[in-house]
Amino acid sequence: MTHDVGGKLPNYHNLHGNVYEWCRDWYSMEYPTGSLTDPTGPETGSFRVRRGGVFYDSAQQSRSAYRNGFPPGDQNYGIGLRVVRSVP
């Protein structure tokens, strides 16, 4: 089952293997190589990136580096998002 954020040790079920995390980026099979910080992918597309894994996935999928593409309207109990804001 899913867990509340902060209910486990850092980066255990808070990010890895709790629920897939929707990302703003459009998905592409081609992923940049080399030393890059926060690559954004293509400017448009048909699929959005989902990262991490969900609690019922294998260990290989339950890591933040795991990514896949899904239609933006896709929804189920294994998908979430991380709200981020800047603090002035």
PDB file of N, CA, C and O in Angstrom:
ATOM      1  N   MET A   1       0.836  -1.187   0.000  1.00  0.00           N
ATOM      2  CA  MET A   1       0.000   0.000   0.000  1.00  0.00           C
ATOM      3  C   MET A   1       0.874   1.240   0.000  1.00  0.00           C
ATOM      4  O   MET A   1       2.063   1.152   0.305  1.00  0.00           O
ATOM      5  N   THR A   2       0.320   2.376  -0.329  1.00  0.00           N
ATOM      6  CA  THR A   2       1.084   3.621  -0.343  1.00  0.00           C
ATOM      7  C   THR A   2       1.337   4.095   1.089  1.00  0.00           C
ATOM      8  O   THR A   2       0.673   3.660   2.030  1.00  0.00           O
ATOM      9  N   HIS A   3       2.312   4.995   1.232  1.00  0.00           N
ATOM     10  CA  HIS A   3       2.680   5.549   2.531  1.00  0.00           C
ATOM     11  C   HIS A   3       2.647   7.064   2.461  1.00  0.00           C
ATOM     12  O   HIS A   3       2.916   7.640   1.407  1.00  0.00           O
ATOM     13  N   ASP A   4       2.320   7.718   3.568  1.00  0.00           N
ATOM     14  CA  ASP A   4       2.374   9.171   3.633  1.00  0.00           C
ATOM     15  C   ASP A   4       3.812   9.640   3.487  1.00  0.00           C
ATOM     16  O   ASP A   4       4.736   8.965   3.941  1.00  0.00           O
ATOM     17  N   VAL A   5       4.009  10.793   2.857  1.00  0.00           N
ATOM     18  CA  VAL A   5       5.344  11.377   2.741  1.00  0.00           C
ATOM     19  C   VAL A   5       5.867  11.660   4.138  1.00  0.00           C
ATOM     20  O   VAL A   5       5.141  12.187   4.982  1.00  0.00           O
ATOM     21  N   GLY A   6       7.122  11.314   4.384  1.00  0.00           N
ATOM     22  CA  GLY A   6       7.729  11.514   5.690  1.00  0.00           C
ATOM     23  C   GLY A   6       7.517  10.343   6.624  1.00  0.00           C
ATOM     24  O   GLY A   6       8.019  10.351   7.748  1.00  0.00           O
ATOM     25  N   GLY A   7       6.783   9.335   6.183  1.00  0.00           N
ATOM     26  CA  GLY A   7       6.490   8.195   7.038  1.00  0.00           C
ATOM     27  C   GLY A   7       7.565   7.121   7.029  1.00  0.00           C
ATOM     28  O   GLY A   7       7.501   6.180   7.819  1.00  0.00           O
ATOM     29  N   LYS A   8       8.544   7.245   6.159  1.00  0.00           N
ATOM     30  CA  LYS A   8       9.642   6.277   6.058  1.00  0.00           C
ATOM     31  C   LYS A   8      10.967   7.029   6.081  1.00  0.00           C
ATOM     32  O   LYS A   8      10.992   8.259   6.071  1.00  0.00           O
ATOM     33  N   LEU A   9      12.060   6.286   6.113  1.00  0.00           N
ATOM     34  CA  LEU A   9      13.375   6.924   6.060  1.00  0.00           C
ATOM     35  C   LEU A   9      13.526   7.675   4.740  1.00  0.00           C
ATOM     36  O   LEU A   9      12.915   7.280   3.747  1.00  0.00           O
ATOM     37  N   PRO A  10      14.326   8.752   4.699  1.00  0.00           N
ATOM     38  CA  PRO A  10      14.496   9.512   3.452  1.00  0.00           C
ATOM     39  C   PRO A  10      14.899   8.613   2.283  1.00  0.00           C
ATOM     40  O   PRO A  10      15.746   7.730   2.419  1.00  0.00           O
ATOM     41  N   ASN A  11      14.270   8.861   1.134  1.00  0.00           N
ATOM     42  CA  ASN A  11      14.522   8.154  -0.121  1.00  0.00           C
ATOM     43  C   ASN A  11      14.226   6.674  -0.066  1.00  0.00           C
ATOM     44  O   ASN A  11      14.697   5.925  -0.922  1.00  0.00           O
ATOM     45  N   TYR A  12      13.463   6.230   0.908  1.00  0.00           N
ATOM     46  CA  TYR A  12      13.045   4.830   0.885  1.00  0.00           C
ATOM     47  C   TYR A  12      11.689   4.779   0.189  1.00  0.00           C
ATOM     48  O   TYR A  12      11.659   4.652  -1.035  1.00  0.00           O
ATOM     49  N   HIS A  13      10.592   4.869   0.882  1.00  0.00           N
ATOM     50  CA  HIS A  13       9.301   4.903   0.209  1.00  0.00           C
ATOM     51  C   HIS A  13       8.831   6.322  -0.071  1.00  0.00           C
ATOM     52  O   HIS A  13       7.784   6.503  -0.693  1.00  0.00           O
ATOM     53  N   ASN A  14       9.564   7.322   0.364  1.00  0.00           N
ATOM     54  CA  ASN A  14       9.162   8.688   0.038  1.00  0.00           C
ATOM     55  C   ASN A  14       9.368   8.980  -1.442  1.00  0.00           C
ATOM     56  O   ASN A  14       8.604   9.749  -2.026  1.00  0.00           O
ATOM     57  N   LEU A  15      10.364   8.394  -2.048  1.00  0.00           N
ATOM     58  CA  LEU A  15      10.623   8.632  -3.462  1.00  0.00           C
ATOM     59  C   LEU A  15      10.703   7.322  -4.232  1.00  0.00           C
ATOM     60  O   LEU A  15      10.166   7.227  -5.336  1.00  0.00           O
ATOM     61  N   HIS A  16      11.349   6.330  -3.683  1.00  0.00           N
ATOM     62  CA  HIS A  16      11.566   5.074  -4.390  1.00  0.00           C
ATOM     63  C   HIS A  16      10.489   4.061  -4.038  1.00  0.00           C
ATOM     64  O   HIS A  16      10.448   3.573  -2.909  1.00  0.00           O
ATOM     65  N   GLY A  17       9.633   3.743  -4.965  1.00  0.00           N
ATOM     66  CA  GLY A  17       8.715   2.633  -4.794  1.00  0.00           C
ATOM     67  C   GLY A  17       7.421   2.910  -4.069  1.00  0.00           C
ATOM     68  O   GLY A  17       6.715   1.965  -3.714  1.00  0.00           O
ATOM     69  N   ASN A  18       7.081   4.142  -3.834  1.00  0.00           N
ATOM     70  CA  ASN A  18       5.782   4.434  -3.216  1.00  0.00           C
ATOM     71  C   ASN A  18       4.743   4.556  -4.330  1.00  0.00           C
ATOM     72  O   ASN A  18       3.884   3.686  -4.465  1.00  0.00           O
ATOM     73  N   VAL A  19       4.809   5.609  -5.117  1.00  0.00           N
ATOM     74  CA  VAL A  19       3.975   5.761  -6.311  1.00  0.00           C
ATOM     75  C   VAL A  19       4.828   6.352  -7.424  1.00  0.00           C
ATOM     76  O   VAL A  19       5.827   7.020  -7.161  1.00  0.00           O
ATOM     77  N   TYR A  20       4.432   6.105  -8.660  1.00  0.00           N
ATOM     78  CA  TYR A  20       5.094   6.775  -9.780  1.00  0.00           C
ATOM     79  C   TYR A  20       4.926   8.279  -9.608  1.00  0.00           C
ATOM     80  O   TYR A  20       3.922   8.741  -9.066  1.00  0.00           O
ATOM     81  N   GLU A  21       5.899   9.029 -10.066  1.00  0.00           N
ATOM     82  CA  GLU A  21       5.835  10.484  -9.957  1.00  0.00           C
ATOM     83  C   GLU A  21       5.716  11.090 -11.346  1.00  0.00           C
ATOM     84  O   GLU A  21       6.593  10.909 -12.192  1.00  0.00           O
ATOM     85  N   TRP A  22       4.608  11.822 -11.576  1.00  0.00           N
ATOM     86  CA  TRP A  22       4.450  12.537 -12.843  1.00  0.00           C
ATOM     87  C   TRP A  22       5.510  13.616 -12.935  1.00  0.00           C
ATOM     88  O   TRP A  22       5.816  14.276 -11.941  1.00  0.00           O
ATOM     89  N   CYS A  23       6.069  13.798 -14.109  1.00  0.00           N
ATOM     90  CA  CYS A  23       7.040  14.864 -14.356  1.00  0.00           C
ATOM     91  C   CYS A  23       6.496  15.781 -15.443  1.00  0.00           C
ATOM     92  O   CYS A  23       5.647  15.379 -16.240  1.00  0.00           O
ATOM     93  N   ARG A  24       6.979  16.986 -15.468  1.00  0.00           N
ATOM     94  CA  ARG A  24       6.542  17.971 -16.460  1.00  0.00           C
ATOM     95  C   ARG A  24       7.069  17.648 -17.858  1.00  0.00           C
ATOM     96  O   ARG A  24       6.473  18.060 -18.853  1.00  0.00           O
ATOM     97  N   ASP A  25       8.154  16.933 -17.937  1.00  0.00           N
ATOM     98  CA  ASP A  25       8.840  16.671 -19.208  1.00  0.00           C
ATOM     99  C   ASP A  25       8.035  15.785 -20.139  1.00  0.00           C
ATOM    100  O   ASP A  25       7.329  14.876 -19.703  1.00  0.00           O
ATOM    101  N   TRP A  26       8.154  16.066 -21.429  1.00  0.00           N
ATOM    102  CA  TRP A  26       7.624  15.166 -22.450  1.00  0.00           C
ATOM    103  C   TRP A  26       8.588  14.010 -22.594  1.00  0.00           C
ATOM    104  O   TRP A  26       9.798  14.188 -22.452  1.00  0.00           O
ATOM    105  N   TYR A  27       8.066  12.828 -22.874  1.00  0.00           N
ATOM    106  CA  TYR A  27       8.869  11.609 -22.953  1.00  0.00           C
ATOM    107  C   TYR A  27       9.470  11.421 -24.334  1.00  0.00           C
ATOM    108  O   TYR A  27       8.835  11.725 -25.343  1.00  0.00           O
ATOM    109  N   SER A  28      10.693  10.919 -24.375  1.00  0.00           N
ATOM    110  CA  SER A  28      11.351  10.514 -25.608  1.00  0.00           C
ATOM    111  C   SER A  28      12.159   9.258 -25.303  1.00  0.00           C
ATOM    112  O   SER A  28      12.759   9.145 -24.234  1.00  0.00           O
ATOM    113  N   MET A  29      12.173   8.315 -26.241  1.00  0.00           N
ATOM    114  CA  MET A  29      12.989   7.105 -26.077  1.00  0.00           C
ATOM    115  C   MET A  29      14.471   7.467 -26.039  1.00  0.00           C
ATOM    116  O   MET A  29      15.268   6.780 -25.400  1.00  0.00           O
ATOM    117  N   GLU A  30      14.834   8.552 -26.729  1.00  0.00           N
ATOM    118  CA  GLU A  30      16.228   8.997 -26.762  1.00  0.00           C
ATOM    119  C   GLU A  30      16.476   9.869 -25.541  1.00  0.00           C
ATOM    120  O   GLU A  30      15.814  10.890 -25.351  1.00  0.00           O
ATOM    121  N   TYR A  31      17.428   9.464 -24.720  1.00  0.00           N
ATOM    122  CA  TYR A  31      17.739  10.213 -23.509  1.00  0.00           C
ATOM    123  C   TYR A  31      19.149  10.756 -23.632  1.00  0.00           C
ATOM    124  O   TYR A  31      20.044  10.028 -24.063  1.00  0.00           O
ATOM    125  N   PRO A  32      19.381  12.019 -23.266  1.00  0.00           N
ATOM    126  CA  PRO A  32      20.720  12.598 -23.424  1.00  0.00           C
ATOM    127  C   PRO A  32      21.761  11.844 -22.601  1.00  0.00           C
ATOM    128  O   PRO A  32      21.462  11.287 -21.545  1.00  0.00           O
ATOM    129  N   THR A  33      22.966  11.843 -23.104  1.00  0.00           N
ATOM    130  CA  THR A  33      24.067  11.196 -22.393  1.00  0.00           C
ATOM    131  C   THR A  33      25.072  12.257 -21.954  1.00  0.00           C
ATOM    132  O   THR A  33      24.988  13.414 -22.364  1.00  0.00           O
ATOM    133  N   GLY A  34      26.004  11.856 -21.129  1.00  0.00           N
ATOM    134  CA  GLY A  34      27.023  12.786 -20.657  1.00  0.00           C
ATOM    135  C   GLY A  34      26.623  13.396 -19.327  1.00  0.00           C
ATOM    136  O   GLY A  34      25.664  12.962 -18.689  1.00  0.00           O
ATOM    137  N   SER A  35      27.355  14.381 -18.932  1.00  0.00           N
ATOM    138  CA  SER A  35      27.140  15.033 -17.644  1.00  0.00           C
ATOM    139  C   SER A  35      26.154  16.188 -17.805  1.00  0.00           C
ATOM    140  O   SER A  35      26.543  17.289 -18.194  1.00  0.00           O
ATOM    141  N   LEU A  36      24.894  15.941 -17.508  1.00  0.00           N
ATOM    142  CA  LEU A  36      23.854  16.954 -17.629  1.00  0.00           C
ATOM    143  C   LEU A  36      23.104  17.084 -16.309  1.00  0.00           C
ATOM    144  O   LEU A  36      22.981  16.115 -15.561  1.00  0.00           O
ATOM    145  N   THR A  37      22.614  18.262 -16.031  1.00  0.00           N
ATOM    146  CA  THR A  37      21.789  18.480 -14.854  1.00  0.00           C
ATOM    147  C   THR A  37      20.378  18.775 -15.310  1.00  0.00           C
ATOM    148  O   THR A  37      20.150  19.735 -16.046  1.00  0.00           O
ATOM    149  N   ASP A  38      19.434  17.966 -14.882  1.00  0.00           N
ATOM    150  CA  ASP A  38      18.018  18.151 -15.169  1.00  0.00           C
ATOM    151  C   ASP A  38      17.692  18.306 -16.652  1.00  0.00           C
ATOM    152  O   ASP A  38      17.148  19.333 -17.057  1.00  0.00           O
ATOM    153  N   PRO A  39      18.018  17.295 -17.475  1.00  0.00           N
ATOM    154  CA  PRO A  39      17.630  17.381 -18.890  1.00  0.00           C
ATOM    155  C   PRO A  39      16.107  17.369 -19.012  1.00  0.00           C
ATOM    156  O   PRO A  39      15.439  16.617 -18.302  1.00  0.00           O
ATOM    157  N   THR A  40      15.555  18.184 -19.893  1.00  0.00           N
ATOM    158  CA  THR A  40      14.110  18.357 -19.969  1.00  0.00           C
ATOM    159  C   THR A  40      13.427  17.563 -21.067  1.00  0.00           C
ATOM    160  O   THR A  40      12.200  17.464 -21.055  1.00  0.00           O
ATOM    161  N   GLY A  41      14.143  17.001 -21.998  1.00  0.00           N
ATOM    162  CA  GLY A  41      13.508  16.246 -23.077  1.00  0.00           C
ATOM    163  C   GLY A  41      12.975  17.165 -24.159  1.00  0.00           C
ATOM    164  O   GLY A  41      13.290  18.355 -24.175  1.00  0.00           O
ATOM    165  N   PRO A  42      12.157  16.615 -25.080  1.00  0.00           N
ATOM    166  CA  PRO A  42      11.645  17.409 -26.198  1.00  0.00           C
ATOM    167  C   PRO A  42      10.651  18.481 -25.728  1.00  0.00           C
ATOM    168  O   PRO A  42      10.145  18.418 -24.608  1.00  0.00           O
ATOM    169  N   GLU A  43      10.381  19.456 -26.590  1.00  0.00           N
ATOM    170  CA  GLU A  43       9.467  20.550 -26.243  1.00  0.00           C
ATOM    171  C   GLU A  43       7.995  20.149 -26.339  1.00  0.00           C
ATOM    172  O   GLU A  43       7.145  20.769 -25.700  1.00  0.00           O
ATOM    173  N   THR A  44       7.686  19.120 -27.129  1.00  0.00           N
ATOM    174  CA  THR A  44       6.309  18.634 -27.265  1.00  0.00           C
ATOM    175  C   THR A  44       6.329  17.117 -27.346  1.00  0.00           C
ATOM    176  O   THR A  44       7.392  16.505 -27.458  1.00  0.00           O
ATOM    177  N   GLY A  45       5.163  16.521 -27.290  1.00  0.00           N
ATOM    178  CA  GLY A  45       5.083  15.077 -27.416  1.00  0.00           C
ATOM    179  C   GLY A  45       3.688  14.565 -27.134  1.00  0.00           C
ATOM    180  O   GLY A  45       2.750  15.345 -26.967  1.00  0.00           O
ATOM    181  N   SER A  46       3.555  13.256 -27.083  1.00  0.00           N
ATOM    182  CA  SER A  46       2.272  12.614 -26.803  1.00  0.00           C
ATOM    183  C   SER A  46       2.237  11.986 -25.418  1.00  0.00           C
ATOM    184  O   SER A  46       1.166  11.699 -24.883  1.00  0.00           O
ATOM    185  N   PHE A  47       3.421  11.776 -24.841  1.00  0.00           N
ATOM    186  CA  PHE A  47       3.523  11.122 -23.539  1.00  0.00           C
ATOM    187  C   PHE A  47       4.330  11.976 -22.571  1.00  0.00           C
ATOM    188  O   PHE A  47       5.293  12.629 -22.971  1.00  0.00           O
ATOM    189  N   ARG A  48       3.940  11.974 -21.300  1.00  0.00           N
ATOM    190  CA  ARG A  48       4.685  12.651 -20.244  1.00  0.00           C
ATOM    191  C   ARG A  48       5.532  11.625 -19.497  1.00  0.00           C
ATOM    192  O   ARG A  48       5.220  10.434 -19.488  1.00  0.00           O
ATOM    193  N   VAL A  49       6.587  12.094 -18.884  1.00  0.00           N
ATOM    194  CA  VAL A  49       7.482  11.217 -18.127  1.00  0.00           C
ATOM    195  C   VAL A  49       6.876  10.885 -16.773  1.00  0.00           C
ATOM    196  O   VAL A  49       6.327  11.745 -16.085  1.00  0.00           O
ATOM    197  N   ARG A  50       6.990   9.607 -16.409  1.00  0.00           N
ATOM    198  CA  ARG A  50       6.721   9.167 -15.037  1.00  0.00           C
ATOM    199  C   ARG A  50       8.001   8.527 -14.540  1.00  0.00           C
ATOM    200  O   ARG A  50       8.609   7.718 -15.240  1.00  0.00           O
ATOM    201  N   ARG A  51       8.412   8.887 -13.335  1.00  0.00           N
ATOM    202  CA  ARG A  51       9.648   8.362 -12.758  1.00  0.00           C
ATOM    203  C   ARG A  51       9.367   7.530 -11.532  1.00  0.00           C
ATOM    204  O   ARG A  51       8.292   7.588 -10.935  1.00  0.00           O
ATOM    205  N   GLY A  52      10.379   6.747 -11.177  1.00  0.00           N
ATOM    206  CA  GLY A  52      10.289   5.928  -9.976  1.00  0.00           C
ATOM    207  C   GLY A  52       9.452   4.690 -10.220  1.00  0.00           C
ATOM    208  O   GLY A  52       9.221   4.298 -11.364  1.00  0.00           O
ATOM    209  N   GLY A  53       9.013   4.094  -9.169  1.00  0.00           N
ATOM    210  CA  GLY A  53       8.193   2.900  -9.261  1.00  0.00           C
ATOM    211  C   GLY A  53       7.043   3.003  -8.288  1.00  0.00           C
ATOM    212  O   GLY A  53       6.966   3.933  -7.486  1.00  0.00           O
ATOM    213  N   VAL A  54       6.164   2.052  -8.369  1.00  0.00           N
ATOM    214  CA  VAL A  54       5.025   2.005  -7.470  1.00  0.00           C
ATOM    215  C   VAL A  54       5.208   0.804  -6.549  1.00  0.00           C
ATOM    216  O   VAL A  54       5.971  -0.107  -6.871  1.00  0.00           O
ATOM    217  N   PHE A  55       4.538   0.788  -5.440  1.00  0.00           N
ATOM    218  CA  PHE A  55       4.766  -0.216  -4.409  1.00  0.00           C
ATOM    219  C   PHE A  55       4.627  -1.658  -4.883  1.00  0.00           C
ATOM    220  O   PHE A  55       5.144  -2.561  -4.225  1.00  0.00           O
ATOM    221  N   TYR A  56       3.949  -1.904  -5.999  1.00  0.00           N
ATOM    222  CA  TYR A  56       3.794  -3.276  -6.482  1.00  0.00           C
ATOM    223  C   TYR A  56       4.783  -3.637  -7.591  1.00  0.00           C
ATOM    224  O   TYR A  56       4.696  -4.730  -8.150  1.00  0.00           O
ATOM    225  N   ASP A  57       5.725  -2.743  -7.926  1.00  0.00           N
ATOM    226  CA  ASP A  57       6.712  -2.990  -8.982  1.00  0.00           C
ATOM    227  C   ASP A  57       7.922  -3.773  -8.482  1.00  0.00           C
ATOM    228  O   ASP A  57       8.098  -3.999  -7.285  1.00  0.00           O
ATOM    229  N   SER A  58       8.742  -4.174  -9.439  1.00  0.00           N
ATOM    230  CA  SER A  58      10.000  -4.855  -9.120  1.00  0.00           C
ATOM    231  C   SER A  58      11.003  -3.853  -8.555  1.00  0.00           C
ATOM    232  O   SER A  58      10.816  -2.642  -8.670  1.00  0.00           O
ATOM    233  N   ALA A  59      12.062  -4.368  -7.948  1.00  0.00           N
ATOM    234  CA  ALA A  59      13.103  -3.512  -7.372  1.00  0.00           C
ATOM    235  C   ALA A  59      13.767  -2.658  -8.450  1.00  0.00           C
ATOM    236  O   ALA A  59      14.130  -1.515  -8.172  1.00  0.00           O
ATOM    237  N   GLN A  60      13.937  -3.166  -9.663  1.00  0.00           N
ATOM    238  CA  GLN A  60      14.574  -2.409 -10.736  1.00  0.00           C
ATOM    239  C   GLN A  60      13.754  -1.173 -11.109  1.00  0.00           C
ATOM    240  O   GLN A  60      14.327  -0.143 -11.464  1.00  0.00           O
ATOM    241  N   GLN A  61      12.448  -1.258 -11.036  1.00  0.00           N
ATOM    242  CA  GLN A  61      11.597  -0.121 -11.368  1.00  0.00           C
ATOM    243  C   GLN A  61      11.422   0.833 -10.189  1.00  0.00           C
ATOM    244  O   GLN A  61      11.020   1.980 -10.384  1.00  0.00           O
ATOM    245  N   SER A  62      11.711   0.391  -8.996  1.00  0.00           N
ATOM    246  CA  SER A  62      11.503   1.218  -7.799  1.00  0.00           C
ATOM    247  C   SER A  62      12.741   2.040  -7.484  1.00  0.00           C
ATOM    248  O   SER A  62      13.337   1.898  -6.416  1.00  0.00           O
ATOM    249  N   ARG A  63      13.118   2.886  -8.405  1.00  0.00           N
ATOM    250  CA  ARG A  63      14.251   3.793  -8.236  1.00  0.00           C
ATOM    251  C   ARG A  63      13.984   5.057  -9.042  1.00  0.00           C
ATOM    252  O   ARG A  63      13.292   5.014 -10.059  1.00  0.00           O
ATOM    253  N   SER A  64      14.524   6.170  -8.594  1.00  0.00           N
ATOM    254  CA  SER A  64      14.221   7.451  -9.235  1.00  0.00           C
ATOM    255  C   SER A  64      14.740   7.534 -10.667  1.00  0.00           C
ATOM    256  O   SER A  64      14.223   8.328 -11.452  1.00  0.00           O
ATOM    257  N   ALA A  65      15.744   6.740 -11.030  1.00  0.00           N
ATOM    258  CA  ALA A  65      16.281   6.761 -12.393  1.00  0.00           C
ATOM    259  C   ALA A  65      15.367   6.057 -13.388  1.00  0.00           C
ATOM    260  O   ALA A  65      15.509   6.255 -14.595  1.00  0.00           O
ATOM    261  N   TYR A  66      14.438   5.244 -12.913  1.00  0.00           N
ATOM    262  CA  TYR A  66      13.526   4.554 -13.816  1.00  0.00           C
ATOM    263  C   TYR A  66      12.526   5.563 -14.379  1.00  0.00           C
ATOM    264  O   TYR A  66      11.902   6.311 -13.627  1.00  0.00           O
ATOM    265  N   ARG A  67      12.378   5.580 -15.696  1.00  0.00           N
ATOM    266  CA  ARG A  67      11.454   6.513 -16.333  1.00  0.00           C
ATOM    267  C   ARG A  67      10.740   5.813 -17.470  1.00  0.00           C
ATOM    268  O   ARG A  67      11.272   4.901 -18.102  1.00  0.00           O
ATOM    269  N   ASN A  68       9.525   6.263 -17.712  1.00  0.00           N
ATOM    270  CA  ASN A  68       8.731   5.732 -18.799  1.00  0.00           C
ATOM    271  C   ASN A  68       7.747   6.809 -19.222  1.00  0.00           C
ATOM    272  O   ASN A  68       7.568   7.798 -18.511  1.00  0.00           O
ATOM    273  N   GLY A  69       7.109   6.629 -20.367  1.00  0.00           N
ATOM    274  CA  GLY A  69       6.162   7.619 -20.858  1.00  0.00           C
ATOM    275  C   GLY A  69       4.739   7.096 -20.868  1.00  0.00           C
ATOM    276  O   GLY A  69       4.491   5.945 -21.226  1.00  0.00           O
ATOM    277  N   PHE A  70       3.805   7.949 -20.473  1.00  0.00           N
ATOM    278  CA  PHE A  70       2.392   7.597 -20.450  1.00  0.00           C
ATOM    279  C   PHE A  70       1.562   8.788 -20.917  1.00  0.00           C
ATOM    280  O   PHE A  70       2.001   9.930 -20.779  1.00  0.00           O
ATOM    281  N   PRO A  71       0.372   8.546 -21.468  1.00  0.00           N
ATOM    282  CA  PRO A  71      -0.486   9.657 -21.890  1.00  0.00           C
ATOM    283  C   PRO A  71      -0.786  10.579 -20.701  1.00  0.00           C
ATOM    284  O   PRO A  71      -0.987  10.094 -19.588  1.00  0.00           O
ATOM    285  N   PRO A  72      -0.818  11.891 -20.917  1.00  0.00           N
ATOM    286  CA  PRO A  72      -1.042  12.839 -19.813  1.00  0.00           C
ATOM    287  C   PRO A  72      -2.318  12.596 -19.018  1.00  0.00           C
ATOM    288  O   PRO A  72      -2.366  12.947 -17.839  1.00  0.00           O
ATOM    289  N   GLY A  73      -3.341  12.018 -19.608  1.00  0.00           N
ATOM    290  CA  GLY A  73      -4.588  11.781 -18.892  1.00  0.00           C
ATOM    291  C   GLY A  73      -4.634  10.473 -18.121  1.00  0.00           C
ATOM    292  O   GLY A  73      -5.636  10.175 -17.471  1.00  0.00           O
ATOM    293  N   ASP A  74      -3.555   9.681 -18.183  1.00  0.00           N
ATOM    294  CA  ASP A  74      -3.526   8.391 -17.499  1.00  0.00           C
ATOM    295  C   ASP A  74      -3.623   8.599 -15.991  1.00  0.00           C
ATOM    296  O   ASP A  74      -2.966   9.482 -15.440  1.00  0.00           O
ATOM    297  N   GLN A  75      -4.432   7.795 -15.333  1.00  0.00           N
ATOM    298  CA  GLN A  75      -4.570   7.937 -13.884  1.00  0.00           C
ATOM    299  C   GLN A  75      -4.895   6.591 -13.256  1.00  0.00           C
ATOM    300  O   GLN A  75      -5.629   5.784 -13.826  1.00  0.00           O
ATOM    301  N   ASN A  76      -4.334   6.362 -12.068  1.00  0.00           N
ATOM    302  CA  ASN A  76      -4.673   5.208 -11.245  1.00  0.00           C
ATOM    303  C   ASN A  76      -4.094   5.439  -9.848  1.00  0.00           C
ATOM    304  O   ASN A  76      -3.445   6.458  -9.613  1.00  0.00           O
ATOM    305  N   TYR A  77      -4.317   4.526  -8.937  1.00  0.00           N
ATOM    306  CA  TYR A  77      -3.903   4.714  -7.552  1.00  0.00           C
ATOM    307  C   TYR A  77      -2.397   4.630  -7.350  1.00  0.00           C
ATOM    308  O   TYR A  77      -1.923   4.880  -6.241  1.00  0.00           O
ATOM    309  N   GLY A  78      -1.634   4.290  -8.372  1.00  0.00           N
ATOM    310  CA  GLY A  78      -0.184   4.193  -8.247  1.00  0.00           C
ATOM    311  C   GLY A  78       0.561   5.377  -8.816  1.00  0.00           C
ATOM    312  O   GLY A  78       1.772   5.293  -9.023  1.00  0.00           O
ATOM    313  N   ILE A  79      -0.131   6.498  -9.080  1.00  0.00           N
ATOM    314  CA  ILE A  79       0.501   7.683  -9.672  1.00  0.00           C
ATOM    315  C   ILE A  79       0.331   8.867  -8.739  1.00  0.00           C
ATOM    316  O   ILE A  79      -0.754   9.092  -8.205  1.00  0.00           O
ATOM    317  N   GLY A  80       1.394   9.617  -8.545  1.00  0.00           N
ATOM    318  CA  GLY A  80       1.331  10.819  -7.717  1.00  0.00           C
ATOM    319  C   GLY A  80       2.138  11.933  -8.350  1.00  0.00           C
ATOM    320  O   GLY A  80       2.563  11.826  -9.501  1.00  0.00           O
ATOM    321  N   LEU A  81       2.344  12.980  -7.615  1.00  0.00           N
ATOM    322  CA  LEU A  81       3.192  14.070  -8.071  1.00  0.00           C
ATOM    323  C   LEU A  81       3.837  14.698  -6.851  1.00  0.00           C
ATOM    324  O   LEU A  81       3.361  14.547  -5.726  1.00  0.00           O
ATOM    325  N   ARG A  82       4.913  15.393  -7.091  1.00  0.00           N
ATOM    326  CA  ARG A  82       5.637  16.077  -6.015  1.00  0.00           C
ATOM    327  C   ARG A  82       5.484  17.570  -6.230  1.00  0.00           C
ATOM    328  O   ARG A  82       5.901  18.100  -7.260  1.00  0.00           O
ATOM    329  N   VAL A  83       4.893  18.241  -5.274  1.00  0.00           N
ATOM    330  CA  VAL A  83       4.683  19.681  -5.358  1.00  0.00           C
ATOM    331  C   VAL A  83       5.950  20.384  -4.872  1.00  0.00           C
ATOM    332  O   VAL A  83       6.458  20.093  -3.789  1.00  0.00           O
ATOM    333  N   VAL A  84       6.445  21.302  -5.679  1.00  0.00           N
ATOM    334  CA  VAL A  84       7.667  22.030  -5.348  1.00  0.00           C
ATOM    335  C   VAL A  84       7.394  23.514  -5.487  1.00  0.00           C
ATOM    336  O   VAL A  84       6.721  23.941  -6.424  1.00  0.00           O
ATOM    337  N   ARG A  85       7.911  24.297  -4.563  1.00  0.00           N
ATOM    338  CA  ARG A  85       7.791  25.741  -4.688  1.00  0.00           C
ATOM    339  C   ARG A  85       9.068  26.392  -4.205  1.00  0.00           C
ATOM    340  O   ARG A  85       9.817  25.812  -3.420  1.00  0.00           O
ATOM    341  N   SER A  86       9.307  27.590  -4.676  1.00  0.00           N
ATOM    342  CA  SER A  86      10.476  28.366  -4.254  1.00  0.00           C
ATOM    343  C   SER A  86      10.149  29.153  -3.005  1.00  0.00           C
ATOM    344  O   SER A  86       9.040  29.666  -2.854  1.00  0.00           O
ATOM    345  N   VAL A  87      11.104  29.244  -2.122  1.00  0.00           N
ATOM    346  CA  VAL A  87      10.945  30.053  -0.923  1.00  0.00           C
ATOM    347  C   VAL A  87      11.777  31.313  -1.086  1.00  0.00           C
ATOM    348  O   VAL A  87      12.992  31.236  -1.273  1.00  0.00           O
ATOM    349  N   PRO A  88      11.128  32.483  -1.017  1.00  0.00           N
ATOM    350  CA  PRO A  88      11.885  33.733  -1.231  1.00  0.00           C
ATOM    351  C   PRO A  88      12.926  33.974  -0.145  1.00  0.00           C
ATOM    352  O   PRO A  88      13.639  34.977  -0.184  1.00  0.00           O
TER     353      PRO A  88
END
